[in-house]
């Protein structure tokens, strides 16, 4: 999928982008945020839920928000996030998922001194706002390093209290091979658990490889 040099460059690029996301979360919550070493792997559609489970650790149920992204090179007129219906192109595209374990998003409300009562509507707004902040920090950090300009679909709440197998309906996903990138964020002395996941179809790998080669050429 990648040469050794490309993979090392990709890992460094992801580390920087995910670190920026951790900084954004730390500023929002006013506390130190720990993050794991990002995981990068290729997986098949049928194995996607198992791959997600490895990164979500002990979380049995999650709240999930998804957001599509695509570069200017993609044929956005036929792009459909989650279903992969796009022209064969070298442009970057994929989906970003922000997953909160169990009660973690309610801890966000507590840490930021959220004044409104957390009813169903305010929970939805909180999840969308926080997820949009984190996804934006990650994707913009990644795009800046890769020399790409990304556009985003509006964040959409998949649901709360979701079993891991229900985060994504793989029967409707038309991506047979997927590049999966994931990192977990935790807080000291709390059960808070947040995982940011990027998924890209293999048709986007060529564009990613080209961007990595441009970075390597400047070193």
N, C-alpha and C positions, 0 to 999 in steps of 0.2 A: 504493500500500500504506500509506504514511504521509504526512502533511503534512510540509512542511519543518521546522516547529517540532517536530513529534513525532519526526522522524528525528534532529534535533540533540539532543533530550532523550534519546532512546534511546542514541545514541552516548556521551553523557556518563555515562549509567547503566551501560552496558556497560564503559566505561573504568574506572569505580570498582570494579565487581565483578571484572573481570579483574585489576586492580591488587591487589585483596585476595588473589586466587589466587596471583599472583606473590610476594606477601609470605609466604604460607603455604609456598610451595615454597622460597623463600630461607631461611626459618627451619628448614625440614626439612633442607636440604642444607648450611646454614651458609656460603653463598656468594651473591654478587650474581647476580641473575637479570635478563636482558634480555627485554623483551616487545615484540612488534610492535604497530602500530596495529590494533585489532580490525577485521576485515572483516565487513560486513553486506550480505547480498544475498538476493534472492529467486531461487529456482532451481526447475526442474522435476525430477520424479523421474528422468527419463531422463538428465539432465545432472548428477546429484548427484556421481557419481564424478569427473567432470571438475572440478567446483567444489572438491571435497576436494583434488584433486591440486594445484590452484593454491596452497592454503594449506600443504600439506605439503612444498613445495619439492623438495629433492633426495632426500627419503626414498623408497626403492624398496619397502621392506617395513616394516611397523609392528607393534607390539603394541597391541591395542585393548581398552579396557574401556568398556562402555556402561551407562548408568543412566537410567531413566525418571523424569520428574518431572511433577507435576500439582498444581493448586491446589484449594482446598476447593470451588471452584465447579464442578469437573468431576464427571461421573458415573463415579466410580472403579469402580463395580461392573461396568461394561462397558469399562473402559479396558484396553488391551493394548499396552504399549510396543512400538514398532517396527512395529505393524500399523495403528495409527490407528483402531481400532474403539472409538469413543466417541460419546456423544450430541452433537449439535450444541450447543455451549455457548460462552459467552464466557470460560470459565476458561482460565488458562494451562496448557499441557501440552506435552510434547515429550520429547526425549532429549538427554542429554549424553554425548559421547564424549571420552575421554582417550586420545590416541594418542602412543605413544613410538616415535621413529625407531630402527630397527635395534637397536643395542646400548645405547640410552640408559637403559633401566630397570636394566641391570646397573651402569651408572655411578651410579645412585641408591644401590644397595647399597654400592658402594665409598665414596661420599661420606658416607653415614650410618653407616659402619663396621658394616654388617650382619654379625653374627657367624656365622650359620649358613651352611653351604655351599649355594650356589644350585642345588639340584636342581629338578626340575619342580614339585614341590609348593611349595617356598619361593619360587620365581619367581612362581607364581600368587598366593600370599598377599601378596607384596610389591607386585605390580601392583594388586591389589584394594585394599590399604590406602592406597597413595599416591594412586591414582585417586579413591578415596572422599574423601580429604582435599581434593584439588583441586576436585572437582566440588561438594563441600559448601561450600567457601569461595566459589566462584563463584555457585552458585545461591542460597545464603543471602544473599549480598551483593546480588544482583539482587532477590530477594524483599523484602528489608528496604526497599529504595528504592522499590519499586513498591507497597508496602503490601499484599503478598500473603503468604499462608502456604502454603508448598509442602510436599508429601510426596514421598518418593522410593522407588523400588523398590531392592532390594539391587543393588550393582554386580555385573556379570556379565562375565567374561572372554570376549571374542569369539575371541581367539586371538593367537598370536605368529607373527612371520615372515609376516604377511599381505600379499599384494599389495593395493594401494589399491582395486582393483576388487572385492576380496573382503571389505572392511570391513563392507559392508552389502549384503544381498541385495535389490536394488531391485525385483526381480520380485514379492516378497512385501509390499513397502511400499505401503500403500493411500493414502499422501499424494501427491497429484498435484502440488501446489504446496507449496514448503517455504521457510520463512525460515531462512537459514543464518547463524550467527554464529561466527566463528573467531578465535583469537589463538594466536600461536606464542611459546613460551618457550625461551630459549637461555641457555647459560652461557659466560662468557668463557673462552677457552683450552681449551675442550672441544668435542667433536663432539655434545654432548648436544642433543637436539631433542625437544620435547614440544608437542603442539598440543591445545588444548581446543576442542571444537566443540559448539555448541548447535544443535539442529534443532527447529523448531516447524511444525506444519501450519498452513495458512492459516486453518483454523477457530479457531485460537487468537489470530489477529491482532487480532480485535475486542476481546478481553480485554486484550491488551497495549496497544492504542490507548487504551482507557478508563483504564488505569493511568497511562499517560503524560500524559493529559489532567488527571488528578488532580494530578500533580506540577506541570504547567504552571500550573494554577489557583492554586498556592501561591506562585508567583514574582512 
